[in-house]
């Protein structure tokens, strides 16, 4: 009887440890303003897509958003932000990596990186160092800007940077989420006029947070952030990554392109 009780206790403890490990899984986000948390979310219309991720995931995973406005791969490293994340990483954790908007700022030497040299090298560093800690990196291409020309054509603004992310993902065999393509489809689905709702477009006096009005085609509204985050997670699920187990069922099933919300 005592032996049976000991075996039962051992099984309970084993399953308890497994459950605890699942609850302690961490997802770290590194990137720029399109991903970052914004101040005063109750009043500020701007939201990063990483900011809303916790709403779309189960409570079995903890999201730590280290993305920061204005950062490139270069400045994120030089400011010690990557080191902060690296010191926290544990085996099994995930790291979402999305840069590019600020790496292309050639008038800002503290941020600019050549896509095929510095940018690529920094992405490889994130991947390799995360893997050395036993963590799981996932690479993302940048979300597109709402940049329609006079003909209603959505024109790319990121040049070679998304291509380099894909190249690194292929060479290092890293899961890759093509948010450039996903958000391109999203902008075109909403069209020239309605796509403004995905971003920050307000007439003067129409929004208390922007008394003088706002026209921003790069950053996201809460609506835009939720849709981008949904598309990102649906691709994670489509690739059958283990992280998919932490995505809420309704998020996986959401038809983003069935109607404009």
DADA-V359567 format. One record per run of one state. SS is the DSSP state (H for helix, E for strand, - for the rest). FROM is the first residue (numbers start at 1). TO is the last residue. Records with the same first field share a line. If there is no record, write none. Layout:
SS=FROM-TO ; FROM-TO
//
This chain:
-=1-1 ; 24-24 ; 32-45 ; 47-52 ; 58-60 ; 66-72 ; 79-80 ; 89-93 ; 99-114 ; 133-135 ; 141-147 ; 149-153 ; 155-160 ; 173-174 ; 178-178 ; 199-199 ; 203-206 ; 208-209 ; 211-213 ; 217-220 ; 239-241 ; 248-248 ; 254-261
H=2-23 ; 53-56 ; 73-78 ; 81-88 ; 115-132 ; 161-172 ; 179-198 ; 222-238 ; 242-246 ; 249-253
E=25-31 ; 46-46 ; 57-57 ; 61-65 ; 94-98 ; 136-140 ; 148-148 ; 154-154 ; 175-177 ; 200-202 ; 207-207 ; 210-210 ; 214-216 ; 221-221 ; 247-247
//
